[in-house]
Amino acid sequence: MIKMAPSILSANFAALLEDVMMVEEAGAEYLHIDVMDGRFVPNITIGPLVVEALRPRCAMLFDVHLMIERPELHVESFINAGADLVTVHVESGGHLHRTLSLIREKGARAGIALNPATHPSTLEYVLPMVDLVLLMTVNPGFGGQKLIPEVLPKITAVKDMLKERGLQAEVQVDGGINSSTAAAVVKAGADVLVAGSAIFGREDIAAAVRELRKAALRG
């Protein structure tokens, strides 16, 4: 089953709850929440208060993607606010093993993310600790970018790593996902598709979720 994870990075923040409720009613399983600090990536987005405000109104899995420096300092506040899954970047530095352990100790699922140019071998010693591997198919920081096709083989490589080790972590792909690219990403091995402008950039948000899922299943 392919899961949909609409990214609120592209939502209308003046009507955020309305947009979120539309994707939930359309059957999206995850709500992808991009957190950026203006340092790890060149953009600034939201903090735990937005997660806390949405949590009582939404049953989707809250998928918080920390594109920030020193994520270990903020993991607990996002989990307390309602995050179900917290993903941190290999490239963010620090003690990755400790950060992933902290996420799990605080009761959330742990995810690990790789930027487009980062080799899958960086996952080697933490892969058993994670519930999800997020592969960026654009350079993070802004929505609406085009998928970098050279990353597709990396999706397959990570999927194979998981299978070889008998691990059940999901493979999530984020960046340039739309009805034209979804099938190729799924064919490469993706389980969860993150999409922002392809969903929230459409007039009929609910229809966009359904159309993207249909396009993904063609893979």
Backbone as JSON, one array per atom type, in Angstrom:
{
  "sequence": "MIKMAPSILSANFAALLEDVMMVEEAGAEYLHIDVMDGRFVPNITIGPLVVEALRPRCAMLFDVHLMIERPELHVESFINAGADLVTVHVESGGHLHRTLSLIREKGARAGIALNPATHPSTLEYVLPMVDLVLLMTVNPGFGGQKLIPEVLPKITAVKDMLKERGLQAEVQVDGGINSSTAAAVVKAGADVLVAGSAIFGREDIAAAVRELRKAALRG",
  "N": [[0.84, -1.2, 0.0], [0.62, 2.15, -0.92], [1.39, 5.08, 0.78], [0.14, 8.35, 1.44], [1.55, 11.52, 2.1], [0.84, 14.5, 2.58], [2.45, 17.65, 2.4], [2.53, 20.33, 4.55], [4.0, 22.53, 4.0], [3.37, 23.71, 1.62], [0.8, 24.5, 2.0], [-2.09, 26.67, 2.54], [-1.53, 28.96, 4.84], [-3.2, 30.75, 6.01], [-5.52, 29.46, 6.13], [-5.05, 27.02, 7.35], [-5.97, 24.83, 8.97], [-8.33, 24.13, 7.64], [-7.29, 23.26, 5.15], [-5.76, 21.07, 6.03], [-7.75, 19.38, 7.06], [-9.07, 18.76, 4.72], [-7.22, 17.13, 3.3], [-7.07, 15.02, 5.03], [-9.7, 14.02, 4.97], [-9.67, 13.14, 2.39], [-8.24, 10.84, 2.55], [-5.51, 10.75, 3.12], [-2.71, 9.38, 4.78], [-0.54, 10.3, 6.34], [0.5, 13.41, 7.8], [2.72, 15.63, 6.66], [5.11, 17.56, 8.16], [7.12, 20.12, 7.75], [9.92, 21.36, 9.25], [11.95, 24.09, 9.5], [14.96, 25.93, 10.03], [16.34, 28.11, 9.02], [19.05, 27.89, 9.0], [20.2, 25.23, 8.79], [18.85, 24.78, 6.46], [17.97, 27.19, 3.88], [15.6, 28.56, 4.79], [12.79, 29.45, 6.84], [10.34, 28.0, 8.86], [7.97, 26.58, 10.77], [7.11, 25.98, 14.3], [6.78, 23.97, 17.35], [4.29, 24.88, 18.34], [2.43, 25.08, 16.26], [2.08, 22.41, 15.56], [0.98, 21.51, 17.97], [-1.43, 22.95, 17.97], [-2.82, 21.87, 15.81], [-3.04, 19.16, 16.45], [-5.28, 18.19, 18.15], [-7.35, 18.24, 16.34], [-7.05, 16.49, 14.3], [-6.55, 13.23, 12.95], [-4.6, 12.01, 11.49], [-1.31, 10.53, 11.07], [1.22, 12.36, 12.52], [3.9, 13.59, 10.99], [6.85, 14.71, 11.48], [9.4, 16.54, 10.12], [12.54, 17.36, 10.72], [14.44, 19.79, 9.6], [16.84, 21.04, 10.64], [19.53, 22.52, 12.57], [21.19, 20.97, 15.34], [19.09, 19.08, 16.16], [18.51, 17.47, 18.34], [17.98, 19.11, 20.48], [15.39, 19.9, 20.22], [13.68, 17.81, 19.8], [12.12, 16.66, 21.91], [10.22, 18.68, 22.49], [8.67, 18.76, 20.17], [7.59, 16.19, 20.14], [6.12, 16.24, 22.52], [4.26, 18.08, 21.71], [2.75, 16.65, 19.94], [3.8, 15.12, 17.85], [4.04, 12.14, 15.99], [5.93, 10.8, 14.57], [9.3, 11.51, 14.18], [11.7, 12.87, 12.16], [15.13, 13.11, 11.51], [18.07, 14.6, 10.05], [20.87, 12.95, 8.59], [22.92, 14.66, 7.91], [22.8, 16.73, 9.71], [24.52, 16.62, 11.79], [26.14, 16.16, 15.03], [25.39, 13.7, 17.6], [24.16, 11.14, 16.22], [23.13, 8.58, 16.8], [22.42, 8.91, 19.49], [20.43, 10.87, 19.27], [18.42, 9.56, 17.77], [17.83, 7.54, 19.57], [16.77, 9.07, 21.65], [14.41, 10.06, 20.48], [12.88, 7.71, 20.31], [12.82, 6.98, 23.01], [11.18, 8.94, 24.03], [8.77, 8.21, 23.06], [8.01, 8.34, 20.36], [8.03, 7.47, 16.83], [11.03, 6.91, 14.98], [12.8, 8.61, 12.44], [15.11, 8.81, 9.68], [16.84, 11.03, 7.56], [18.13, 11.67, 4.26], [19.97, 13.89, 2.26], [20.04, 14.73, -1.3], [22.7, 14.26, -2.34], [23.92, 12.64, -0.49], [25.41, 9.62, 0.49], [23.98, 6.31, 0.67], [25.38, 4.65, 2.42], [25.84, 5.96, 4.78], [23.83, 5.3, 6.45], [24.38, 2.9, 7.58], [25.07, 2.12, 10.31], [22.94, 2.91, 11.86], [20.58, 2.03, 10.89], [19.01, -0.16, 11.98], [17.72, 1.19, 14.0], [15.69, 2.79, 13.13], [12.39, 3.73, 12.01], [11.65, 4.71, 9.65], [13.01, 5.74, 6.55], [13.87, 8.65, 5.02], [14.21, 9.89, 1.86], [15.49, 12.56, 0.2], [14.55, 14.04, -2.79], [14.98, 16.42, -3.86], [17.01, 19.33, -3.26], [16.82, 20.3, 0.04], [14.66, 22.83, 1.51], [12.95, 24.51, 0.1], [9.66, 24.48, -1.36], [8.06, 23.11, -4.33], [10.05, 22.37, -6.15], [11.82, 20.64, -8.84], [12.01, 17.11, -9.25], [15.05, 15.36, -8.71], [16.35, 13.23, -10.92], [18.53, 11.52, -10.7], [18.55, 10.53, -8.15], [16.84, 8.42, -7.98], [17.95, 5.7, -8.25], [19.07, 5.5, -5.71], [16.92, 5.23, -4.01], [16.1, 2.62, -4.57], [18.43, 1.3, -3.74], [18.44, 1.77, -0.96], [16.06, 0.5, -0.25], [16.77, -2.12, -0.86], [18.83, -2.48, 1.02], [17.36, -2.53, 3.39], [15.76, -4.8, 3.02], [17.72, -6.81, 2.84], [18.62, -6.87, 5.42], [16.47, -7.65, 6.81], [14.71, -5.74, 7.83], [11.94, -3.6, 8.67], [11.47, -0.93, 8.13], [9.92, 1.94, 6.67], [10.22, 3.42, 3.39], [10.43, 6.66, 2.57], [9.78, 9.28, 0.26], [10.63, 12.52, -0.79], [10.13, 15.42, -2.57], [9.54, 17.07, -5.47], [7.44, 15.41, -6.14], [4.78, 14.38, -8.04], [1.94, 13.83, -10.27], [3.26, 13.02, -12.53], [5.72, 12.0, -11.75], [5.34, 10.21, -9.68], [4.86, 7.43, -10.17], [7.35, 6.42, -11.05], [8.9, 6.79, -8.79], [7.66, 5.13, -6.94], [8.04, 2.69, -8.24], [10.77, 2.51, -7.94], [10.95, 1.94, -5.26], [9.64, 3.32, -3.18], [7.57, 3.76, -0.28], [6.08, 5.67, 1.0], [4.82, 8.75, -0.02], [5.73, 12.07, -0.14], [4.16, 15.08, -0.78], [3.8, 18.41, -1.77], [3.21, 21.06, -3.29], [1.94, 19.75, -5.39], [-0.36, 18.9, -4.28], [-1.47, 20.84, -2.38], [-1.3, 22.98, -4.03], [-3.33, 22.82, -5.8], [-6.68, 23.5, -6.93], [-8.77, 21.83, -6.12], [-8.17, 20.17, -3.45], [-8.63, 17.7, -2.19], [-9.26, 16.05, -4.38], [-6.79, 16.12, -5.62], [-5.17, 14.61, -3.9], [-6.3, 12.07, -4.22], [-5.88, 11.67, -6.97], [-3.08, 11.68, -7.11], [-2.46, 9.39, -5.65], [-3.6, 7.47, -7.31], [-2.0, 7.82, -9.59], [0.45, 7.03, -8.54], [0.06, 4.31, -8.07], [0.14, 3.3, -10.58], [2.68, 2.6, -10.97]],
  "CA": [[0.0, 0.0, 0.0], [1.35, 3.42, -0.97], [0.81, 6.06, 1.69], [0.26, 9.76, 1.05], [1.98, 12.41, 3.17], [0.81, 15.89, 2.12], [3.33, 18.54, 3.14], [1.88, 21.62, 4.8], [4.87, 23.61, 3.53], [2.7, 24.35, 0.48], [-0.59, 24.79, 2.34], [-2.49, 28.05, 2.78], [-1.43, 29.11, 6.29], [-4.34, 31.53, 6.48], [-6.63, 28.51, 6.27], [-4.28, 25.78, 7.49], [-6.8, 23.74, 9.48], [-9.23, 23.72, 6.56], [-6.5, 22.48, 4.2], [-5.4, 19.81, 6.66], [-8.95, 18.55, 7.15], [-9.38, 18.27, 3.38], [-6.37, 16.0, 2.92], [-7.46, 13.89, 5.87], [-10.94, 13.47, 4.43], [-9.34, 12.49, 1.11], [-7.62, 9.56, 2.82], [-4.06, 10.8, 3.37], [-2.35, 8.7, 6.03], [0.42, 11.1, 7.1], [0.61, 14.85, 7.58], [4.15, 15.92, 6.69], [5.31, 18.88, 8.76], [8.5, 20.52, 7.51], [10.42, 22.34, 10.21], [13.21, 24.65, 8.98], [15.49, 26.91, 10.98], [17.09, 29.18, 8.38], [20.49, 27.63, 9.11], [20.45, 23.97, 8.08], [18.33, 25.09, 5.13], [17.82, 28.64, 3.8], [14.21, 28.98, 4.94], [12.27, 29.32, 8.2], [8.92, 27.65, 8.79], [7.12, 26.58, 11.96], [7.6, 25.33, 15.5], [5.87, 23.04, 18.01], [2.96, 25.43, 18.61], [1.54, 24.74, 15.15], [1.77, 20.99, 15.75], [0.08, 21.41, 19.13], [-2.74, 23.49, 17.61], [-3.49, 20.96, 14.87], [-3.15, 17.79, 16.95], [-6.6, 17.74, 18.6], [-8.33, 18.32, 15.26], [-6.6, 15.67, 13.18], [-6.19, 11.87, 13.34], [-3.48, 11.51, 10.69], [-0.01, 10.44, 11.71], [1.97, 13.61, 12.39], [5.21, 13.23, 10.45], [7.62, 15.95, 11.63], [10.69, 16.45, 9.44], [13.36, 18.43, 11.29], [15.54, 20.28, 8.78], [17.39, 22.04, 11.56], [20.74, 22.19, 13.3], [21.0, 20.52, 16.72], [17.72, 18.61, 16.34], [18.33, 16.84, 19.65], [17.5, 20.11, 21.43], [13.99, 20.21, 19.96], [12.91, 16.58, 19.62], [11.14, 16.46, 22.97], [9.12, 19.65, 22.41], [7.77, 18.37, 19.08], [6.86, 14.99, 20.56], [5.13, 16.7, 23.5], [3.22, 18.81, 20.98], [1.89, 15.71, 19.24], [4.44, 14.41, 16.74], [4.07, 10.68, 16.07], [7.17, 10.4, 13.89], [10.25, 12.62, 14.06], [12.8, 12.53, 11.26], [16.28, 14.01, 11.56], [18.99, 14.42, 8.93], [22.25, 12.5, 8.78], [23.83, 15.8, 7.69], [22.65, 17.77, 10.74], [25.65, 16.53, 12.71], [25.87, 15.71, 16.4], [25.43, 12.28, 17.91], [22.94, 10.65, 15.57], [22.62, 7.44, 17.57], [21.79, 9.45, 20.7], [19.21, 11.57, 18.89], [17.41, 8.57, 17.41], [17.44, 6.89, 20.83], [15.93, 10.02, 22.38], [13.09, 10.07, 19.85], [12.17, 6.5, 20.72], [12.6, 7.03, 24.46], [10.08, 9.87, 24.29], [7.52, 7.6, 22.63], [7.68, 8.56, 18.95], [8.78, 6.72, 15.84], [12.25, 7.63, 14.58], [13.13, 8.6, 11.02], [16.41, 9.38, 9.28], [16.74, 11.63, 6.22], [19.34, 11.89, 3.47], [19.92, 14.83, 1.15], [20.28, 14.05, -2.58], [24.09, 13.86, -2.6], [24.45, 11.84, 0.62], [25.46, 8.21, 0.12], [23.22, 5.44, 1.58], [26.25, 3.98, 3.39], [25.78, 6.7, 6.05], [22.77, 4.69, 7.25], [24.81, 1.56, 7.96], [25.11, 1.79, 11.73], [21.74, 3.35, 12.57], [19.4, 1.52, 10.19], [18.12, -0.93, 12.85], [17.08, 2.05, 15.0], [14.72, 3.7, 12.53], [11.12, 3.24, 11.5], [11.45, 5.3, 8.33], [14.13, 6.41, 5.89], [13.37, 9.69, 4.11], [15.16, 10.26, 0.82], [15.17, 13.82, -0.46], [14.78, 14.04, -4.23], [15.36, 17.8, -4.18], [17.79, 19.9, -2.17], [15.77, 20.79, 0.94], [14.57, 24.23, 1.87], [11.84, 25.19, -0.58], [8.73, 23.64, -2.08], [7.85, 23.38, -5.74], [11.22, 22.06, -6.98], [11.73, 19.46, -9.7], [12.69, 15.91, -8.78], [16.37, 15.06, -9.27], [16.19, 11.82, -11.31], [19.69, 10.72, -10.31], [18.34, 9.97, -6.82], [15.98, 7.23, -8.06], [18.65, 4.46, -7.88], [19.33, 5.47, -4.26], [15.71, 4.69, -3.4], [16.21, 1.17, -4.71], [19.55, 0.84, -2.91], [18.01, 1.76, 0.44], [15.06, -0.56, -0.12], [17.51, -3.37, -0.84], [19.52, -2.55, 2.31], [16.38, -2.93, 4.4], [15.37, -6.19, 2.76], [18.86, -7.68, 3.15], [18.78, -6.94, 6.88], [15.2, -8.09, 7.39], [14.13, -4.61, 8.56], [10.62, -3.21, 8.17], [11.33, 0.53, 8.02], [9.34, 2.44, 5.42], [11.02, 4.34, 2.59], [9.64, 7.85, 2.22], [10.46, 10.11, -0.73], [10.15, 13.89, -0.68], [10.72, 16.38, -3.49], [9.14, 16.97, -6.87], [6.47, 14.33, -6.33], [3.52, 14.78, -8.68], [1.34, 12.73, -11.04], [4.19, 12.6, -13.57], [6.9, 11.36, -11.17], [4.99, 9.29, -8.6], [5.0, 6.02, -10.56], [8.77, 6.07, -11.1], [9.39, 6.76, -7.41], [7.13, 3.9, -6.35], [8.74, 1.58, -8.88], [12.12, 2.46, -7.36], [10.88, 1.35, -3.93], [9.04, 4.18, -2.17], [6.34, 3.34, 0.41], [5.36, 6.88, 1.42], [5.11, 9.88, -0.9], [5.5, 13.42, 0.36], [3.85, 16.01, -1.88], [3.33, 19.7, -1.29], [2.52, 21.87, -4.3], [1.1, 18.89, -6.23], [-1.64, 18.73, -3.57], [-2.01, 22.1, -1.88], [-1.31, 23.96, -5.12], [-4.48, 22.55, -6.65], [-7.94, 24.09, -6.47], [-9.47, 20.76, -5.4], [-7.11, 19.5, -2.7], [-9.0, 16.3, -1.98], [-9.1, 15.36, -5.67], [-5.35, 16.01, -5.89], [-4.67, 13.46, -3.12], [-6.77, 10.84, -4.86], [-5.22, 11.55, -8.28], [-1.68, 11.32, -6.9], [-2.41, 7.97, -5.25], [-3.88, 6.69, -8.52], [-0.81, 7.88, -10.44], [1.5, 6.23, -7.89], [-0.24, 2.89, -8.22], [0.46, 2.88, -11.94], [4.05, 2.1, -10.96]],
  "C": [[0.87, 1.25, 0.0], [0.63, 4.44, -0.09], [1.1, 7.47, 1.2], [0.6, 10.61, 2.27], [1.99, 13.85, 2.65], [1.66, 16.78, 3.03], [2.69, 19.91, 3.31], [2.77, 22.8, 4.42], [4.19, 24.4, 2.4], [1.25, 24.7, 0.77], [-0.82, 26.29, 2.49], [-2.52, 28.27, 4.29], [-2.51, 30.02, 6.86], [-5.57, 30.65, 6.68], [-6.04, 27.11, 6.48], [-5.16, 24.62, 7.96], [-7.74, 23.23, 8.4], [-8.49, 22.86, 5.54], [-6.15, 21.1, 4.76], [-6.59, 18.86, 6.73], [-9.33, 17.99, 5.78], [-8.52, 17.08, 2.99], [-6.67, 14.78, 3.79], [-8.72, 13.22, 5.34], [-10.71, 12.74, 3.11], [-8.59, 11.18, 1.3], [-6.12, 9.57, 3.04], [-3.75, 10.19, 4.74], [-1.46, 9.54, 6.93], [0.19, 12.58, 6.82], [2.08, 15.21, 7.75], [4.36, 17.37, 7.1], [6.78, 19.23, 8.67], [8.9, 21.64, 8.45], [11.8, 22.8, 9.76], [13.65, 25.81, 9.85], [16.25, 28.07, 10.35], [18.59, 29.02, 8.45], [20.86, 26.32, 8.4], [19.95, 24.06, 6.64], [18.02, 26.59, 5.09], [16.37, 29.13, 3.88], [13.82, 28.76, 6.39], [10.79, 29.0, 8.1], [8.26, 27.74, 10.16], [7.8, 25.89, 13.13], [6.54, 24.45, 16.13], [4.46, 23.57, 18.23], [1.97, 25.12, 17.5], [1.13, 23.27, 15.24], [0.76, 20.83, 16.88], [-1.32, 21.9, 18.79], [-3.52, 22.55, 16.7], [-3.82, 19.61, 15.48], [-4.55, 17.37, 17.39], [-7.64, 17.64, 17.48], [-8.07, 17.31, 14.14], [-6.14, 14.3, 13.67], [-5.05, 11.3, 12.52], [-2.22, 11.37, 11.53], [0.75, 11.73, 11.46], [3.45, 13.27, 12.18], [6.07, 14.5, 10.42], [9.04, 15.75, 11.11], [11.54, 17.64, 9.89], [14.56, 18.73, 10.38], [16.21, 21.42, 9.54], [18.73, 21.56, 12.1], [20.39, 21.83, 14.73], [19.57, 20.01, 16.97], [17.46, 18.0, 17.71], [17.79, 17.81, 20.7], [16.0, 20.34, 21.31], [13.09, 18.99, 19.82], [11.79, 16.47, 20.65], [9.96, 17.42, 22.85], [8.15, 19.3, 21.29], [6.97, 17.12, 19.44], [5.79, 15.36, 21.58], [3.98, 17.43, 22.83], [2.3, 17.9, 20.19], [2.5, 14.99, 18.07], [4.43, 12.91, 17.0], [5.38, 10.11, 15.53], [8.06, 11.63, 13.78], [11.44, 12.15, 13.24], [13.89, 13.58, 11.35], [17.23, 13.66, 10.42], [20.34, 13.87, 9.39], [23.18, 13.7, 8.78], [23.76, 16.86, 8.79], [23.73, 17.7, 11.81], [25.23, 16.06, 14.1], [25.94, 14.21, 16.52], [24.12, 11.65, 17.42], [22.32, 9.5, 16.35], [21.86, 7.93, 18.81], [20.47, 10.13, 20.37], [18.1, 10.61, 18.54], [16.92, 7.83, 18.66], [16.5, 7.78, 21.62], [14.52, 10.05, 21.81], [12.27, 8.87, 20.32], [11.88, 6.49, 22.22], [11.41, 7.9, 24.82], [8.76, 9.39, 23.68], [7.12, 7.81, 21.19], [8.45, 7.58, 18.07], [9.96, 7.57, 15.37], [12.48, 7.48, 13.08], [14.49, 9.22, 10.78], [16.31, 9.85, 7.85], [18.11, 11.81, 5.59], [19.07, 12.92, 2.39], [20.32, 14.13, -0.15], [21.69, 13.52, -2.78], [24.69, 12.96, -1.52], [24.33, 10.36, 0.29], [24.68, 7.34, 1.13], [24.08, 4.76, 2.64], [26.24, 4.69, 4.75], [24.72, 6.14, 6.98], [23.23, 3.43, 7.98], [24.63, 1.24, 9.44], [23.9, 2.29, 12.53], [20.47, 2.74, 11.99], [18.49, 0.69, 11.1], [17.33, -0.08, 13.85], [15.92, 2.84, 14.44], [13.48, 2.98, 12.03], [10.87, 3.72, 10.08], [12.76, 5.91, 7.83], [13.54, 7.38, 4.87], [14.48, 10.06, 3.13], [14.68, 11.52, 0.12], [15.51, 13.71, -1.95], [14.86, 15.47, -4.77], [16.28, 18.25, -3.04], [16.83, 20.64, -1.25], [15.83, 22.29, 1.18], [13.4, 24.96, 1.27], [10.95, 24.17, -1.28], [8.72, 23.97, -3.56], [9.04, 23.09, -6.64], [10.98, 20.81, -7.82], [12.55, 18.31, -9.12], [14.02, 15.72, -9.49], [16.39, 13.59, -9.64], [17.35, 10.93, -10.9], [19.53, 10.07, -8.93], [17.52, 8.68, -6.88], [16.73, 5.93, -7.73], [18.95, 4.36, -6.38], [18.11, 4.94, -3.51], [15.76, 3.17, -3.42], [17.31, 0.61, -3.82], [19.16, 0.76, -1.44], [16.97, 0.67, 0.69], [15.75, -1.92, -0.04], [18.27, -3.56, 0.48], [18.57, -3.05, 3.4], [16.0, -4.4, 4.25], [16.48, -7.16, 3.17], [19.03, -7.88, 4.66], [17.5, -7.39, 7.57], [14.51, -7.01, 8.2], [12.85, -4.12, 7.87], [10.43, -1.71, 8.02], [10.75, 0.92, 6.66], [10.34, 3.35, 4.71], [10.1, 5.47, 2.14], [10.46, 8.7, 1.25], [9.8, 11.48, -0.77], [10.89, 14.77, -1.68], [10.31, 16.15, -4.93], [8.17, 15.84, -7.16], [5.18, 14.89, -6.9], [3.01, 13.61, -9.52], [2.26, 12.23, -12.15], [5.37, 11.8, -13.03], [6.57, 10.25, -10.18], [5.23, 7.83, -8.97], [6.46, 5.58, -10.56], [9.35, 5.93, -9.69], [8.92, 5.49, -6.71], [7.82, 2.68, -6.94], [10.14, 1.41, -8.31], [12.12, 1.9, -5.94], [10.22, 2.17, -2.84], [7.76, 3.57, -1.59], [5.46, 4.53, 0.76], [5.79, 8.04, 0.53], [4.75, 11.19, -0.23], [5.25, 14.34, -0.83], [3.28, 17.29, -1.29], [2.53, 20.43, -2.34], [1.62, 21.04, -5.2], [-0.26, 18.64, -5.59], [-2.22, 20.09, -3.19], [-1.99, 23.22, -2.92], [-2.48, 23.82, -6.06], [-5.74, 23.17, -6.06], [-8.74, 23.08, -5.65], [-8.43, 19.89, -4.71], [-7.42, 18.01, -2.53], [-8.83, 15.49, -3.26], [-7.62, 15.16, -5.99], [-4.74, 14.84, -5.13], [-5.04, 12.16, -3.82], [-6.07, 10.61, -6.21], [-3.75, 11.13, -8.12], [-1.55, 9.85, -6.5], [-2.64, 7.08, -6.47], [-2.67, 6.67, -9.44], [0.31, 7.03, -9.87], [1.29, 4.74, -8.12], [-0.01, 2.39, -9.63], [1.89, 2.34, -12.02], [4.12, 0.63, -10.63]]
}
